Amino acid sequence: MLAQKQDLTSLFVNGGYDWSSKAIYAALDQRGTDLNSLEQELGLKKGSMRNVFYRQCRSYEQVIADRIGVPPSIIWPSRYADKVI
């Protein structure tokens, strides 16, 4: 008998809230990469992509989300929320 697979996502990510930097690092690590590797691949200065944790950087957000395998709006819902006037 196989054990039922648990969804432990809620331990690291709160639905509807931006992911913490630790959750992003863990998700990248799970995919076999890190920010330093992404910076090297893109020819960016070391530490450049860390700006994504402090301010909106759509191109960096997209690269990180693509590598993790989810849309950027899942990682940063506050940055991609529909603005209703």
Contacts in CASP RR format, 6 or more apart in sequence:
PFRMAT RR
TARGET T0000
AUTHOR 0000-0000-0000
METHOD contacts of the structure
MODEL  1
MLAQKQDLTSLFVNGGYDWSSKAIYAALDQRGTDLNSLEQELGLKKGSMR
NVFYRQCRSYEQVIADRIGVPPSIIWPSRYADKVI
12 19 0 8 1.000
12 20 0 8 1.000
12 22 0 8 1.000
12 23 0 8 1.000
12 26 0 8 1.000
13 19 0 8 1.000
13 20 0 8 1.000
13 23 0 8 1.000
15 77 0 8 1.000
16 77 0 8 1.000
17 77 0 8 1.000
17 78 0 8 1.000
18 75 0 8 1.000
18 76 0 8 1.000
18 77 0 8 1.000
18 78 0 8 1.000
18 79 0 8 1.000
19 27 0 8 1.000
19 75 0 8 1.000
19 76 0 8 1.000
21 53 0 8 1.000
24 53 0 8 1.000
24 64 0 8 1.000
24 68 0 8 1.000
24 75 0 8 1.000
25 34 0 8 1.000
25 35 0 8 1.000
27 68 0 8 1.000
28 34 0 8 1.000
28 35 0 8 1.000
28 38 0 8 1.000
28 64 0 8 1.000
28 67 0 8 1.000
28 68 0 8 1.000
31 67 0 8 1.000
31 68 0 8 1.000
31 69 0 8 1.000
33 67 0 8 1.000
35 47 0 8 1.000
35 49 0 8 1.000
35 50 0 8 1.000
35 64 0 8 1.000
36 46 0 8 1.000
36 47 0 8 1.000
38 44 0 8 1.000
38 49 0 8 1.000
38 63 0 8 1.000
38 64 0 8 1.000
38 67 0 8 1.000
39 45 0 8 1.000
39 46 0 8 1.000
39 47 0 8 1.000
39 48 0 8 1.000
39 49 0 8 1.000
42 63 0 8 1.000
48 60 0 8 1.000
49 57 0 8 1.000
49 60 0 8 1.000
49 63 0 8 1.000
49 64 0 8 1.000
51 57 0 8 1.000
51 60 0 8 1.000
52 60 0 8 1.000
52 61 0 8 1.000
52 64 0 8 1.000
56 76 0 8 1.000
56 79 0 8 1.000
58 72 0 8 1.000
61 72 0 8 1.000
61 75 0 8 1.000
61 76 0 8 1.000
61 79 0 8 1.000
62 72 0 8 1.000
64 72 0 8 1.000
64 75 0 8 1.000
65 71 0 8 1.000
65 72 0 8 1.000
65 74 0 8 1.000
65 75 0 8 1.000
68 75 0 8 1.000
72 79 0 8 1.000
72 80 0 8 1.000
73 79 0 8 1.000
73 80 0 8 1.000
END
